[in-house]
Amino acid sequence: MVKVRISRTRWSLIILPALMYNIWPLAYWLDPSALKNNYLSVLEVAGRPYSWLFILGDVITSLLVIFMAINLIRIFYDYKNIIFGYVAFGVFTLLEALTQISNKCQKSISACGISPVQIFSVHDLASVGAALGILYGVYMSLRLIKSINLTFYKIARYIFWFWSLSGISLVLSVAFDSATLLSQAMFLIMCGVALVEMPLSVYLIRDAKQAS
């Protein structure tokens, strides 16, 4: 089995974005009233006392991902398909963080999540773009590592399907205004896991090719 060689600094750059993207549990202490409408995105609505903190978390996540992607593409251009999905997530998440979510989200999930104005807003379209980036990056990693490391391939396949199911669950929960907090929390956690899987796949493929 190929051993992945990654420095401590790069491990930090891989793991930190996943952690920063999932700082929402802090809301249970900092802004618990924001979660009463069962929609985590309300944490970033203007006027919430700690909206700046949760927006900053997404911005830092994006910048770390983009920085890591630039370093990866310079060293491992052959794996640009995985890196493209990774950096697409970073760019669209940055756009999502810097565009204001509707104030209607403070009232109810129905008013925020299913109105055409909100669905086609820059913020929501950027969210879709970030999700598609993860979908593409993880899918391409599956194709490339299948013949290299069966164990990691199986793990990545589980990540891909769990992420996909959490995304479908999120869409359905928004459409039916039910269990949205749970489905969104699951989706964000799986996005964090995918953010670790993509760059790890690149290093794994590199080391496998160098060993052959």
Backbone as ProteinMPNN parsed JSONL, in Angstrom:
{"seq_chain_A": "MVKVRISRTRWSLIILPALMYNIWPLAYWLDPSALKNNYLSVLEVAGRPYSWLFILGDVITSLLVIFMAINLIRIFYDYKNIIFGYVAFGVFTLLEALTQISNKCQKSISACGISPVQIFSVHDLASVGAALGILYGVYMSLRLIKSINLTFYKIARYIFWFWSLSGISLVLSVAFDSATLLSQAMFLIMCGVALVEMPLSVYLIRDAKQAS", "coords_chain_A": {"N_chain_A": [[0.844, -1.206, 0.0], [0.512, 2.219, -0.827], [2.102, 4.836, 0.861], [1.017, 7.937, 1.945], [2.695, 10.95, 1.589], [2.801, 13.787, 3.333], [3.453, 17.017, 4.476], [3.38, 18.531, 7.781], [2.486, 21.142, 7.672], [1.044, 21.194, 5.281], [-0.893, 19.296, 5.896], [-2.278, 20.776, 7.788], [-3.294, 22.804, 6.139], [-5.017, 21.315, 4.638], [-6.902, 20.287, 6.448], [-7.84, 22.47, 7.96], [-9.65, 24.173, 6.382], [-11.952, 22.537, 6.29], [-12.702, 22.509, 8.967], [-13.152, 25.244, 9.473], [-15.286, 25.687, 7.817], [-17.264, 24.53, 9.188], [-18.055, 25.904, 11.548], [-20.476, 26.443, 12.549], [-21.675, 25.128, 14.848], [-21.002, 26.799, 16.949], [-23.009, 28.61, 17.155], [-24.908, 27.647, 18.89], [-24.126, 28.528, 21.311], [-23.452, 31.23, 20.908], [-25.494, 32.497, 19.384], [-28.2, 31.346, 19.824], [-30.925, 31.86, 19.358], [-31.137, 32.308, 16.672], [-31.414, 29.904, 15.484], [-33.949, 29.02, 15.727], [-35.723, 28.96, 13.617], [-34.894, 26.821, 12.264], [-32.837, 26.896, 10.254], [-29.693, 27.058, 9.141], [-28.401, 28.946, 7.589], [-29.374, 31.387, 8.349], [-27.691, 32.429, 10.178], [-25.896, 34.064, 8.901], [-27.259, 36.267, 8.113], [-27.714, 39.753, 7.694], [-27.574, 41.834, 10.523], [-27.809, 39.926, 12.474], [-26.198, 39.175, 15.562], [-23.683, 37.877, 15.452], [-23.157, 37.541, 12.794], [-21.029, 38.396, 11.252], [-18.943, 36.786, 12.116], [-19.579, 34.185, 11.232], [-19.718, 34.609, 8.523], [-17.08, 35.355, 8.108], [-15.885, 32.911, 8.687], [-16.594, 31.399, 6.41], [-15.3, 32.91, 4.456], [-12.575, 32.651, 5.176], [-12.353, 29.882, 4.882], [-12.713, 29.689, 2.072], [-10.501, 31.177, 1.075], [-8.351, 29.68, 2.049], [-8.782, 27.248, 0.715], [-8.53, 28.073, -1.983], [-5.872, 28.98, -1.943], [-4.544, 26.57, -1.321], [-5.299, 25.08, -3.56], [-4.015, 26.458, -5.629], [-1.36, 25.905, -5.024], [-1.405, 23.116, -5.315], [-2.06, 22.776, -8.061], [0.167, 23.857, -9.278], [2.123, 22.007, -8.671], [1.05, 19.498, -9.24], [-0.118, 19.241, -11.937], [-1.185, 17.325, -13.598], [-3.395, 16.301, -12.328], [-5.5, 17.97, -12.599], [-8.284, 17.891, -12.863], [-9.467, 17.045, -10.432], [-8.495, 19.097, -8.811], [-9.673, 21.276, -10.032], [-12.42, 21.031, -9.324], [-12.137, 21.369, -6.608], [-11.058, 23.988, -6.335], [-13.134, 25.372, -7.524], [-15.149, 25.103, -5.65], [-14.008, 26.718, -3.645], [-13.941, 29.306, -4.863], [-16.671, 29.822, -5.474], [-17.779, 29.626, -2.918], [-16.586, 31.785, -1.681], [-17.769, 33.845, -3.15], [-20.395, 33.394, -2.384], [-20.239, 33.971, 0.354], [-19.683, 36.684, 0.306], [-21.878, 37.883, -0.777], [-25.028, 39.132, 0.059], [-27.372, 37.351, 2.017], [-30.92, 36.969, 1.884], [-32.981, 39.067, 3.952], [-35.392, 37.996, 4.536], [-34.972, 35.472, 5.391], [-34.836, 35.461, 8.103], [-37.381, 35.221, 8.988], [-38.81, 32.859, 8.112], [-38.199, 29.518, 6.866], [-39.61, 28.894, 4.589], [-40.24, 31.378, 3.408], [-37.711, 32.203, 2.787], [-36.325, 30.089, 1.457], [-37.693, 29.004, -0.829], [-38.708, 30.912, -2.513], [-38.777, 32.4, -5.774], [-37.167, 34.692, -6.172], [-35.21, 34.453, -4.201], [-34.093, 31.928, -4.782], [-32.855, 32.35, -7.262], [-30.998, 34.217, -6.642], [-27.752, 35.804, -6.357], [-26.363, 34.821, -4.178], [-27.575, 32.294, -3.606], [-27.211, 30.967, -6.061], [-24.445, 30.89, -6.111], [-24.077, 29.136, -3.994], [-25.024, 26.782, -5.122], [-23.135, 26.495, -7.16], [-20.81, 26.039, -5.624], [-21.461, 23.571, -4.47], [-21.627, 21.979, -6.781], [-18.976, 22.071, -7.51], [-17.741, 20.506, -5.51], [-19.039, 18.078, -6.049], [-18.052, 17.464, -8.622], [-15.26, 17.395, -8.15], [-14.895, 15.313, -6.201], [-16.021, 13.172, -7.58], [-14.273, 12.954, -9.793], [-11.959, 12.271, -8.438], [-12.607, 9.732, -7.591], [-12.612, 8.312, -10.01], [-9.917, 8.444, -10.685], [-8.444, 7.247, -8.607], [-9.273, 4.656, -8.397], [-7.879, 2.457, -9.486], [-5.588, 2.583, -8.058], [-5.568, 2.637, -5.197], [-7.434, 0.589, -3.431], [-8.674, 0.583, -0.919], [-8.771, 3.321, -0.156], [-10.278, 4.183, -2.286], [-12.769, 2.966, -1.761], [-13.454, 4.32, 0.591], [-13.612, 6.933, -0.392], [-15.713, 6.575, -2.158], [-17.846, 6.088, -0.421], [-17.904, 8.599, 0.792], [-18.627, 10.156, -1.394], [-21.266, 9.184, -1.965], [-22.615, 9.541, 0.486], [-22.36, 12.304, 0.736], [-23.818, 13.086, -1.545], [-26.382, 12.071, -0.919], [-26.915, 13.587, 1.364], [-27.072, 16.091, 0.213], [-29.335, 15.816, -1.461], [-31.214, 15.338, 0.504], [-31.152, 17.816, 1.79], [-32.176, 19.545, -0.191], [-34.792, 18.525, -0.429], [-35.725, 18.95, 2.163], [-35.753, 21.715, 2.316], [-37.618, 22.283, 0.328], [-39.937, 21.152, 1.412], [-40.02, 22.309, 3.841], [-39.101, 21.097, 6.276], [-37.314, 19.526, 8.882], [-34.982, 20.97, 8.351], [-32.75, 22.092, 9.641], [-31.316, 19.836, 10.576], [-30.769, 18.475, 8.148], [-29.259, 20.382, 6.772], [-27.085, 20.675, 8.483], [-25.95, 18.096, 8.313], [-25.241, 18.13, 5.608], [-23.31, 20.194, 5.503], [-21.326, 19.107, 7.143], [-20.595, 16.872, 5.618], [-19.628, 18.198, 3.38], [-17.347, 19.303, 4.503], [-15.897, 16.949, 5.013], [-15.488, 16.117, 2.361], [-13.842, 18.173, 1.51], [-11.471, 17.506, 2.667], [-10.973, 15.046, 1.511], [-10.529, 15.509, -1.284], [-7.937, 16.984, -1.788], [-6.303, 15.09, -0.509], [-6.592, 12.901, -2.18], [-5.222, 13.761, -4.432], [-2.561, 13.874, -3.498], [-2.231, 11.183, -2.871], [-2.427, 9.921, -5.387], [-0.229, 11.09, -6.644], [1.931, 10.055, -5.076], [1.632, 7.34, -5.533], [2.188, 7.137, -8.248], [4.81, 8.013, -8.292], [5.992, 5.965, -6.892], [5.745, 3.83, -8.573]], "CA_chain_A": [[0.0, 0.0, 0.0], [1.268, 3.459, -0.941], [1.999, 5.737, 2.005], [0.901, 9.322, 1.518], [3.679, 11.818, 2.231], [2.316, 15.162, 3.414], [4.048, 17.734, 5.607], [2.425, 19.003, 8.791], [1.899, 22.4, 7.188], [0.022, 20.876, 4.276], [-2.002, 18.67, 6.617], [-3.062, 21.864, 8.378], [-3.999, 23.48, 5.061], [-6.07, 20.414, 4.173], [-7.928, 20.08, 7.477], [-8.383, 23.728, 8.484], [-10.867, 24.624, 5.686], [-13.096, 21.714, 6.706], [-13.099, 22.952, 10.301], [-13.683, 26.605, 9.386], [-16.579, 25.615, 7.134], [-18.214, 23.943, 10.132], [-18.053, 26.59, 12.848], [-21.869, 26.719, 12.908], [-22.081, 24.727, 16.21], [-20.799, 27.913, 17.884], [-24.27, 29.343, 17.273], [-25.668, 27.145, 20.034], [-23.713, 29.353, 22.452], [-23.369, 32.646, 20.57], [-26.735, 33.047, 18.83], [-29.152, 30.228, 19.76], [-32.242, 32.259, 18.85], [-31.1, 32.284, 15.21], [-31.679, 28.552, 15.004], [-35.327, 28.639, 16.012], [-36.453, 28.685, 12.389], [-34.303, 25.604, 11.69], [-32.132, 27.183, 9.015], [-28.379, 27.522, 9.551], [-27.984, 30.108, 6.801], [-29.805, 32.616, 9.02], [-26.557, 32.92, 10.964], [-25.156, 35.05, 8.12], [-28.151, 37.363, 7.74], [-27.319, 41.039, 8.269], [-28.314, 42.189, 11.724], [-27.548, 38.946, 13.522], [-25.056, 39.692, 16.343], [-22.408, 37.251, 15.097], [-23.15, 37.206, 11.363], [-19.675, 38.65, 10.749], [-18.079, 35.664, 12.457], [-19.892, 33.044, 10.374], [-19.291, 35.007, 7.175], [-15.617, 35.275, 8.129], [-15.536, 31.496, 8.606], [-16.68, 30.996, 5.003], [-14.257, 33.61, 3.703], [-11.305, 31.986, 5.477], [-12.433, 28.58, 4.206], [-12.512, 29.902, 0.643], [-9.131, 31.613, 0.801], [-7.468, 28.537, 2.293], [-8.979, 26.285, -0.379], [-7.94, 28.642, -3.198], [-4.415, 28.955, -1.752], [-4.116, 25.176, -1.438], [-5.506, 24.659, -4.944], [-2.948, 27.06, -6.439], [-0.148, 25.118, -4.765], [-1.58, 21.78, -5.897], [-2.028, 22.813, -9.519], [1.552, 24.141, -9.677], [2.947, 20.816, -8.477], [0.411, 18.286, -9.77], [-1.022, 19.682, -12.995], [-1.825, 16.146, -14.202], [-4.614, 15.962, -11.591], [-6.232, 19.239, -12.61], [-9.732, 17.699, -12.763], [-9.808, 17.072, -9.006], [-8.178, 20.418, -8.293], [-10.673, 22.203, -10.573], [-13.597, 20.961, -8.461], [-11.73, 21.894, -5.297], [-10.952, 25.445, -6.402], [-14.469, 25.893, -7.838], [-15.812, 25.249, -4.357], [-13.449, 27.876, -2.96], [-14.345, 30.548, -5.525], [-18.106, 30.035, -5.31], [-18.056, 29.855, -1.501], [-16.196, 33.173, -1.426], [-18.839, 34.671, -3.715], [-21.56, 33.193, -1.516], [-20.02, 34.666, 1.628], [-19.609, 38.13, 0.1], [-23.177, 38.38, -1.246], [-25.943, 39.111, 1.196], [-28.542, 36.491, 2.023], [-32.126, 37.767, 2.088], [-33.462, 39.267, 5.321], [-36.577, 37.16, 4.714], [-34.564, 34.218, 6.028], [-35.029, 35.57, 9.548], [-38.778, 34.969, 9.304], [-39.14, 31.441, 7.961], [-37.515, 28.813, 5.8], [-40.432, 28.955, 3.385], [-40.071, 32.691, 2.796], [-36.334, 32.35, 2.319], [-35.745, 29.035, 0.639], [-38.374, 28.538, -2.03], [-39.18, 32.003, -3.359], [-37.928, 32.52, -6.967], [-36.182, 35.761, -6.001], [-34.103, 33.933, -3.408], [-33.465, 30.796, -5.469], [-32.015, 32.85, -8.352], [-30.104, 35.274, -6.158], [-26.327, 35.49, -6.5], [-25.975, 34.026, -3.013], [-28.005, 30.905, -3.757], [-26.551, 30.391, -7.241], [-23.073, 30.596, -5.694], [-24.156, 27.92, -3.181], [-25.143, 25.664, -6.064], [-21.835, 26.356, -7.808], [-19.889, 25.41, -4.667], [-21.852, 22.16, -4.358], [-21.228, 21.303, -8.023], [-17.519, 21.932, -7.45], [-17.452, 19.319, -4.7], [-19.522, 16.918, -6.789], [-17.118, 17.176, -9.713], [-13.949, 17.044, -7.619], [-14.916, 13.991, -5.57], [-16.279, 12.182, -8.631], [-13.04, 12.762, -10.566], [-10.994, 11.553, -7.596], [-13.007, 8.323, -7.635], [-12.176, 7.748, -11.284], [-8.47, 8.383, -10.781], [-7.795, 6.416, -7.581], [-9.856, 3.317, -8.376], [-6.867, 1.443, -9.799], [-4.373, 2.872, -7.302], [-5.707, 2.241, -3.799], [-8.81, 0.117, -3.308], [-9.212, 0.998, 0.378], [-9.112, 4.742, -0.228], [-11.363, 4.293, -3.258], [-14.011, 2.626, -1.075], [-13.759, 5.426, 1.494], [-14.037, 8.06, -1.224], [-17.03, 6.255, -2.718], [-18.814, 6.347, 0.653], [-18.0, 10.055, 0.933], [-19.393, 10.648, -2.539], [-22.684, 8.85, -1.848], [-23.178, 10.205, 1.666], [-22.484, 13.715, 0.39], [-24.928, 13.211, -2.494], [-27.643, 11.859, -0.2], [-27.148, 14.733, 2.248], [-27.497, 17.18, -0.652], [-30.72, 15.55, -1.853], [-32.004, 15.535, 1.723], [-31.242, 19.256, 2.029], [-33.113, 20.117, -1.168], [-36.148, 18.093, -0.069], [-36.121, 19.583, 3.43], [-36.075, 23.11, 2.012], [-38.86, 22.289, -0.45], [-41.076, 20.779, 2.251], [-39.909, 23.047, 5.101], [-39.101, 20.089, 7.339], [-36.005, 18.998, 9.319], [-33.963, 21.688, 7.583], [-31.543, 22.252, 10.452], [-30.593, 18.57, 10.565], [-30.272, 18.161, 6.805], [-28.204, 21.329, 6.429], [-25.917, 20.323, 9.3], [-25.359, 16.899, 7.703], [-24.635, 18.513, 4.333], [-22.093, 20.965, 5.774], [-20.324, 18.171, 7.654], [-20.112, 16.069, 4.492], [-18.799, 19.088, 2.566], [-16.061, 19.354, 5.178], [-15.207, 15.68, 4.748], [-15.079, 16.149, 0.959], [-12.734, 19.117, 1.387], [-10.262, 16.771, 3.059], [-10.78, 13.931, 0.568], [-10.025, 15.911, -2.603], [-6.479, 17.136, -1.843], [-5.661, 13.827, -0.152], [-6.58, 12.07, -3.385], [-4.147, 14.245, -5.305], [-1.286, 13.409, -2.929], [-2.19, 9.725, -2.987], [-2.127, 9.584, -6.78], [1.153, 11.474, -6.884], [2.865, 9.133, -4.439], [1.497, 6.051, -6.201], [2.883, 7.209, -9.531], [6.246, 8.106, -8.019], [6.445, 4.656, -6.396], [5.671, 2.823, -9.646]], "C_chain_A": [[0.873, 1.249, 0.0], [1.025, 4.337, 0.287], [1.991, 7.173, 1.509], [1.873, 10.186, 2.309], [3.194, 13.271, 2.173], [2.93, 15.816, 4.645], [2.963, 18.189, 6.574], [1.733, 20.287, 8.345], [0.784, 22.114, 6.197], [-1.158, 20.129, 4.893], [-2.903, 19.748, 7.22], [-3.892, 22.572, 7.319], [-5.127, 22.623, 4.49], [-7.233, 20.373, 5.16], [-8.602, 21.379, 7.906], [-9.622, 24.231, 7.721], [-12.109, 23.843, 6.09], [-13.616, 22.14, 8.068], [-13.74, 24.341, 10.251], [-15.055, 26.615, 8.719], [-17.669, 25.088, 8.063], [-18.113, 24.568, 11.516], [-19.478, 26.886, 13.318], [-22.276, 26.204, 14.292], [-21.872, 25.824, 17.255], [-22.091, 28.693, 18.105], [-25.095, 28.879, 18.468], [-25.306, 27.903, 21.304], [-23.807, 30.845, 22.147], [-24.698, 33.249, 20.131], [-27.807, 31.959, 18.703], [-30.509, 30.602, 19.186], [-32.298, 32.223, 17.332], [-31.493, 30.929, 14.652], [-33.127, 28.124, 15.213], [-36.141, 28.371, 14.755], [-35.825, 27.533, 11.597], [-33.617, 25.832, 10.352], [-30.783, 27.794, 9.348], [-27.934, 28.774, 8.805], [-28.399, 31.427, 7.439], [-28.673, 33.22, 9.836], [-25.798, 34.027, 10.239], [-26.033, 36.208, 7.647], [-27.703, 38.641, 8.436], [-28.198, 41.374, 9.465], [-28.179, 41.163, 12.835], [-26.265, 39.349, 14.244], [-23.702, 39.113, 15.951], [-22.365, 36.856, 13.623], [-21.757, 37.386, 10.773], [-18.749, 37.464, 10.983], [-18.317, 34.486, 11.508], [-19.579, 33.345, 8.907], [-17.778, 34.903, 7.066], [-15.157, 33.821, 8.037], [-15.562, 30.998, 7.178], [-15.594, 31.646, 4.16], [-12.901, 32.951, 3.923], [-11.252, 30.611, 4.818], [-12.086, 28.731, 2.734], [-11.066, 30.249, 0.321], [-8.132, 30.486, 1.019], [-7.562, 27.516, 1.168], [-8.323, 26.799, -1.665], [-6.415, 28.624, -3.113], [-3.875, 27.533, -1.931], [-4.226, 24.696, -2.874], [-4.414, 25.21, -5.854], [-1.65, 26.28, -6.266], [-0.234, 23.732, -5.394], [-1.438, 21.802, -7.41], [-0.626, 23.105, -10.042], [2.412, 22.884, -9.623], [2.386, 19.607, -9.219], [-0.6, 18.634, -10.86], [-1.777, 18.51, -13.622], [-3.158, 15.801, -13.535], [-5.547, 17.169, -11.514], [-7.736, 19.058, -12.487], [-10.206, 17.719, -11.311], [-9.635, 18.479, -8.463], [-9.179, 21.452, -8.804], [-11.934, 22.218, -9.712], [-13.335, 21.577, -7.104], [-11.705, 23.421, -5.315], [-12.295, 26.082, -6.76], [-15.273, 26.07, -6.554], [-15.326, 26.506, -3.654], [-13.935, 29.191, -3.542], [-15.822, 30.834, -5.297], [-18.491, 30.266, -3.848], [-17.667, 31.275, -1.107], [-17.268, 34.123, -1.949], [-20.096, 34.589, -2.858], [-21.434, 33.991, -0.226], [-20.095, 36.181, 1.468], [-20.895, 38.723, -0.469], [-24.21, 38.14, -0.154], [-27.104, 38.135, 1.0], [-29.762, 37.339, 2.39], [-32.505, 37.874, 3.561], [-34.718, 38.445, 5.607], [-36.241, 35.869, 5.452], [-34.726, 34.268, 7.544], [-36.445, 35.177, 9.951], [-39.136, 33.488, 9.22], [-38.352, 30.832, 6.825], [-38.298, 28.902, 4.502], [-40.225, 30.276, 2.648], [-38.687, 32.845, 2.177], [-35.977, 31.347, 1.231], [-36.413, 28.719, -0.67], [-38.95, 29.66, -2.884], [-38.234, 32.143, -4.55], [-36.842, 33.578, -6.828], [-34.969, 35.261, -5.238], [-33.352, 32.824, -4.143], [-32.489, 31.269, -6.543], [-31.158, 34.039, -7.93], [-28.659, 34.835, -6.346], [-25.875, 34.566, -5.379], [-26.336, 32.552, -3.205], [-27.378, 30.227, -4.97], [-25.097, 30.044, -6.93], [-23.033, 29.334, -4.832], [-24.229, 26.684, -4.064], [-23.81, 25.414, -6.765], [-20.808, 25.674, -6.913], [-20.183, 23.92, -4.53], [-21.438, 21.381, -5.6], [-19.712, 21.121, -8.085], [-17.114, 20.703, -6.66], [-17.862, 18.055, -5.445], [-18.526, 16.501, -7.868], [-15.764, 16.704, -9.174], [-13.903, 15.656, -7.01], [-15.151, 12.9, -6.612], [-15.005, 11.905, -9.442], [-11.989, 12.039, -9.742], [-11.318, 10.063, -7.58], [-12.485, 7.657, -8.897], [-10.67, 7.53, -11.32], [-7.829, 7.43, -9.772], [-8.286, 4.972, -7.574], [-8.812, 2.225, -8.583], [-5.595, 1.609, -8.979], [-4.446, 2.359, -5.867], [-7.16, 1.881, -3.534], [-9.449, 0.574, -2.0], [-9.649, 2.455, 0.345], [-10.247, 4.963, -1.22], [-12.706, 4.0, -2.6], [-14.437, 3.744, -0.126], [-14.29, 6.614, 0.698], [-15.417, 7.814, -1.825], [-18.122, 6.479, -1.676], [-19.013, 7.85, 0.848], [-18.869, 10.631, -0.177], [-20.88, 10.384, -2.353], [-23.327, 9.493, -0.626], [-23.347, 11.699, 1.407], [-23.678, 13.931, -0.537], [-26.273, 13.064, -1.795], [-27.953, 13.025, 0.732], [-27.603, 15.95, 1.44], [-28.94, 17.036, -1.093], [-31.65, 15.794, -0.662], [-32.189, 17.021, 2.012], [-32.25, 19.908, 1.084], [-34.558, 19.774, -0.798], [-36.625, 18.785, 1.207], [-36.478, 21.044, 3.223], [-37.416, 23.187, 1.284], [-40.082, 22.041, 0.422], [-41.037, 21.441, 3.633], [-39.962, 22.111, 6.3], [-37.683, 19.603, 7.611], [-34.84, 19.686, 8.609], [-32.655, 21.839, 8.353], [-30.692, 20.983, 10.409], [-29.979, 18.299, 9.198], [-29.148, 19.113, 6.399], [-26.934, 21.044, 7.226], [-25.194, 19.11, 8.718], [-24.632, 17.254, 6.416], [-23.326, 19.266, 4.563], [-20.975, 20.075, 6.302], [-19.732, 17.352, 6.513], [-19.288, 16.918, 3.519], [-17.403, 19.199, 3.172], [-15.24, 18.097, 4.946], [-14.683, 15.655, 3.315], [-13.899, 17.092, 0.741], [-11.408, 18.5, 1.822], [-9.945, 15.701, 2.018], [-10.132, 14.36, -0.74], [-8.514, 16.126, -2.642], [-5.73, 15.873, -1.433], [-5.568, 12.895, -1.351], [-5.439, 12.461, -4.307], [-2.795, 13.755, -4.797], [-1.143, 11.895, -3.057], [-1.822, 9.298, -4.398], [-0.69, 9.928, -7.123], [2.13, 10.453, -6.337], [2.807, 7.753, -5.081], [2.258, 6.047, -7.518], [4.389, 7.308, -9.338], [6.821, 6.777, -7.571], [6.487, 3.605, -7.502], [6.855, 2.935, -10.606]], "O_chain_A": [[1.856, 1.328, 0.737], [-0.117, 4.551, 0.695], [2.862, 7.574, 0.737], [1.88, 10.163, 3.54], [3.178, 13.896, 1.112], [2.928, 15.234, 5.729], [1.782, 18.228, 6.231], [0.548, 20.492, 8.606], [-0.288, 22.715, 6.262], [-2.298, 20.308, 4.464], [-4.129, 19.648, 7.169], [-5.053, 22.906, 7.556], [-6.083, 23.151, 3.922], [-8.399, 20.418, 4.765], [-9.801, 21.393, 8.186], [-10.572, 24.68, 8.362], [-13.192, 24.413, 6.22], [-14.824, 22.137, 8.305], [-14.751, 24.586, 10.909], [-15.891, 27.464, 9.029], [-18.856, 25.19, 7.757], [-18.089, 23.867, 12.527], [-19.67, 27.506, 14.364], [-23.173, 26.799, 14.889], [-22.486, 25.791, 18.322], [-22.249, 29.36, 19.128], [-25.897, 29.646, 19.0], [-26.078, 27.923, 22.262], [-24.191, 31.637, 23.008], [-24.997, 34.395, 20.469], [-28.272, 31.679, 17.599], [-31.181, 29.759, 18.591], [-33.38, 32.118, 16.756], [-31.864, 30.816, 13.484], [-33.489, 26.987, 14.909], [-37.133, 27.644, 14.801], [-36.161, 27.296, 10.437], [-33.796, 25.049, 9.418], [-30.725, 28.94, 9.794], [-27.17, 29.576, 9.341], [-27.841, 32.474, 7.112], [-28.704, 34.41, 10.15], [-25.13, 34.84, 10.877], [-25.584, 37.041, 6.859], [-27.355, 38.625, 9.616], [-29.417, 41.215, 9.417], [-28.403, 41.477, 14.004], [-25.329, 39.822, 13.6], [-22.68, 39.782, 16.099], [-21.628, 35.947, 13.242], [-21.347, 36.624, 9.897], [-17.881, 37.168, 10.161], [-17.366, 33.863, 11.038], [-19.221, 32.448, 8.144], [-17.251, 34.425, 6.062], [-14.154, 33.527, 7.386], [-14.67, 30.26, 6.76], [-15.035, 31.019, 3.261], [-12.16, 32.719, 2.969], [-10.225, 30.224, 4.26], [-11.259, 27.986, 2.208], [-10.475, 29.681, -0.598], [-7.172, 30.351, 0.26], [-6.548, 26.981, 0.72], [-7.637, 26.045, -2.356], [-5.74, 28.294, -4.088], [-2.87, 27.324, -2.611], [-3.348, 23.983, -3.36], [-3.939, 24.511, -6.749], [-0.931, 26.027, -7.233], [0.749, 23.231, -5.94], [-0.768, 20.943, -7.982], [-0.265, 22.654, -11.129], [3.322, 22.714, -10.434], [3.137, 18.793, -9.758], [-1.792, 18.357, -10.723], [-2.888, 18.686, -14.123], [-3.967, 15.081, -14.119], [-6.268, 17.371, -10.537], [-8.42, 19.982, -12.046], [-11.224, 18.334, -10.995], [-10.496, 18.997, -7.752], [-9.503, 22.402, -8.091], [-12.462, 23.286, -9.402], [-14.204, 22.227, -6.524], [-12.259, 24.069, -4.426], [-12.571, 27.209, -6.348], [-15.987, 27.059, -6.389], [-16.128, 27.276, -3.127], [-14.304, 30.099, -2.796], [-16.191, 31.96, -4.964], [-19.425, 31.017, -3.565], [-18.342, 31.9, -0.29], [-17.634, 35.088, -1.278], [-20.774, 35.591, -2.636], [-22.395, 34.609, 0.232], [-20.521, 36.884, 2.385], [-20.994, 39.94, -0.627], [-24.25, 37.078, 0.467], [-27.734, 38.107, -0.057], [-29.641, 38.317, 3.128], [-32.373, 36.915, 4.322], [-35.072, 38.221, 6.764], [-37.111, 35.247, 6.061], [-34.75, 33.226, 8.198], [-36.693, 34.839, 11.109], [-39.703, 32.931, 10.16], [-37.889, 31.537, 5.928], [-37.705, 28.978, 3.426], [-40.057, 30.299, 1.429], [-38.517, 33.532, 1.17], [-35.398, 31.71, 0.207], [-35.751, 28.2, -1.569], [-39.615, 29.389, -3.884], [-37.021, 32.022, -4.383], [-35.724, 33.39, -7.308], [-33.833, 35.595, -5.576], [-32.121, 32.786, -4.128], [-31.426, 30.676, -6.724], [-30.653, 34.778, -8.776], [-28.374, 33.645, -6.477], [-25.097, 33.639, -5.604], [-25.504, 31.67, -2.991], [-27.048, 29.043, -4.916], [-24.572, 29.042, -7.414], [-22.087, 28.551, -4.915], [-23.584, 25.671, -3.793], [-23.402, 24.267, -6.944], [-20.031, 24.838, -7.373], [-19.263, 23.103, -4.48], [-20.954, 20.254, -5.495], [-19.221, 20.139, -8.643], [-16.245, 19.942, -7.086], [-17.118, 17.075, -5.469], [-18.202, 15.321, -8.003], [-15.192, 15.736, -9.675], [-12.97, 14.897, -7.272], [-14.551, 11.827, -6.537], [-14.697, 10.751, -9.74], [-11.203, 11.268, -10.291], [-10.414, 9.227, -7.557], [-11.968, 6.541, -8.84], [-10.191, 6.56, -11.907], [-6.774, 6.861, -10.053], [-7.767, 4.149, -6.82], [-8.859, 1.185, -7.926], [-4.63, 0.869, -9.172], [-3.511, 1.727, -5.377], [-8.016, 2.76, -3.426], [-10.632, 0.914, -1.972], [-10.758, 2.789, 0.764], [-11.088, 5.839, -1.015], [-13.682, 4.708, -2.85], [-15.618, 4.08, -0.04], [-15.293, 7.223, 1.069], [-16.203, 8.749, -1.982], [-19.194, 6.994, -1.994], [-20.135, 8.318, 1.043], [-19.729, 11.479, 0.062], [-21.687, 11.289, -2.568], [-24.47, 9.944, -0.698], [-24.348, 12.294, 1.806], [-24.461, 14.859, -0.334], [-27.197, 13.838, -2.046], [-29.112, 13.413, 0.879], [-28.416, 16.746, 1.912], [-29.69, 18.012, -1.103], [-32.726, 16.376, -0.803], [-33.267, 17.44, 2.435], [-33.074, 20.721, 1.506], [-35.438, 20.633, -0.849], [-37.792, 19.162, 1.315], [-37.389, 21.563, 3.867], [-38.246, 24.046, 1.583], [-41.136, 22.638, 0.208], [-41.889, 21.183, 4.483], [-40.757, 22.302, 7.22], [-36.937, 19.303, 6.68], [-33.831, 19.05, 8.303], [-31.574, 21.725, 7.775], [-29.477, 21.057, 10.224], [-28.807, 17.936, 9.099], [-28.187, 18.694, 5.753], [-25.829, 21.161, 6.696], [-23.965, 19.098, 8.639], [-23.541, 16.749, 6.153], [-22.335, 19.0, 3.882], [-19.81, 20.264, 5.951], [-18.518, 17.158, 6.445], [-18.351, 16.413, 2.901], [-16.402, 19.19, 2.455], [-14.033, 18.168, 4.711], [-13.557, 15.218, 3.076], [-13.052, 16.84, -0.116], [-10.344, 18.935, 1.383], [-8.781, 15.479, 1.684], [-9.27, 13.65, -1.258], [-7.848, 15.499, -3.465], [-4.643, 15.604, -1.946], [-4.578, 12.183, -1.516], [-4.773, 11.605, -4.89], [-1.974, 13.275, -5.579], [-0.051, 11.391, -3.322], [-0.993, 8.407, -4.581], [-0.006, 9.165, -7.805], [3.049, 10.027, -7.037], [3.826, 7.067, -5.165], [2.903, 5.056, -7.861], [5.158, 6.755, -10.125], [7.988, 6.48, -7.827], [7.188, 2.601, -7.378], [6.949, 2.166, -11.563]]}, "name": "protein", "num_of_chains": 1, "seq": "MVKVRISRTRWSLIILPALMYNIWPLAYWLDPSALKNNYLSVLEVAGRPYSWLFILGDVITSLLVIFMAINLIRIFYDYKNIIFGYVAFGVFTLLEALTQISNKCQKSISACGISPVQIFSVHDLASVGAALGILYGVYMSLRLIKSINLTFYKIARYIFWFWSLSGISLVLSVAFDSATLLSQAMFLIMCGVALVEMPLSVYLIRDAKQAS"}
